[in-house]
């Protein structure tokens, strides 16, 4: 179990990246959702023990990570948002190098362990290819291979699907789902689809503040009867955005569709009620409660 207590991070400037985050995260998949610049990466780096908070604490299975980061490193798998590889090494060579840097050994040797990890992330066929020839998804899977080495109890992945094509994203979903069965996996992302597909519980963060901890189904149900969709012209969309909370504008069969959130106002002409999505709920939270301070501890 991971306990995050009153976590604050202030950078020189001063810039307050985290403003008193409190979370309790149990075993399984947990999603951290928020826009770019919300403080997600700062929080992930503090959890991973590679950055010190200004105040507050992170406790994992009784060990105070903020007091002694080395206590979590043997239990941690970490895939940061940007992970550097040597492009002229093969995937297997790179993985063996990382295993040695992390001090992870196997009774049958590093080469055997690397083969096992590459097979688990479906990279065996590309083990002898140079990394510079890898796609974005293949690089992410190589990053996951090093992160799961040593069977960590806590896996932290930061924006793992950004830039992946749909097929690679689905493959990555399957890997993370499998890994979450017997450990704590924290997925940090700004992509709503990622947490909607993977995470039974999510936290939403903005401007370093925790807005809510909820379940996707709960967030969607809270908007029942409040999301409407209609076809509008470009001129009408501009006017509509000034008077209503627009959650999505998109083209369908060459016609502009708009989804809006209605709390108490009347329904615009041509709009019909539709089933809310997690994206609707997320965008309403972003637009309606940007300064909500959830400083009370949230348990999940």
C-alpha positions, 0 to 999 in steps of 0.5 A: 500500500502506498500512502502519500501525505500532505505532499508539497513541491515548490521549485525556485521561482517560486513555482508550486508544482504540488499543493498538499497531495493526499492519497492512499493507493492499494494493490492493482491499477491506479490512474493519475489523470490531468493535463500537461503541467498539472504536476503528475510527473513531479508526483511520479518522480517523488514516488520513485525516490528520484526527487525530494519533496519540499514537505510531506511524505511517501510511505510504501509498505511501511517504508518512508520513501522520502526519508530514505529513497533507497528503501523503495528502489529494490521494490520499484519499477519505473518507466519515466516519461522520457527514457533514453536508450543507446540507439546503436545497441540492440534491444537485448544489449540495452536491456542487459546493460540496464539490468547490470546498472540496476544490480538485477541478477539471475542464476542463469545469467543476464542474457537468459533474464533479458530473453525472458523479459523480452519475450514477456513484452513481445520483443523476442523477434526484435532482440537483435535489432538496433534500437534506432530501428524500433518504433515508439511502441517497441521502445516503450515495451523495452522500457517496460521490460527493464521496469518489471525486471526483479519483480517489483511490487510497485510499478510507476509508468509516466505517459506510457502511450503518448505517441503510440499508434492504436495497435501499439496502444492496445498491446501496451494496455494488455501488458499493463493489465497483466502486470497489475494483477499482483502489484501496484501499478500507477499510470500517469497520463493526460489521455482519458482513454488510457484510464478509461480502459485500464483503471478501476480507480482514478485521481484527477489533478490540476495545478498541483491540486487533487480535484477528486478520487473516483471510479470512471463509472461513478464519474460518468453516472454523475453526468446522467441527463446532463450531456447533450449532443447536436449538429451545429455550424462553425459560427454557432459553435463559437457562440455556443462555447461562450454560453455553455460548457462544451466538452467536445467538438468533432466532425462526423460524416462531414458535419460538426457535432458538439457535446455540451454539459447542461446543469440548470440551463435550457436545452439548445435547439437541435440538441438531444441527451446522450450517454456521458463518457469519462472524457465528458466528466473529465472536461467538466471537472477541468472547466468547472472546478479548476481550483478545487482543493481536495486536501482531505485524505482520499482512500481508494 
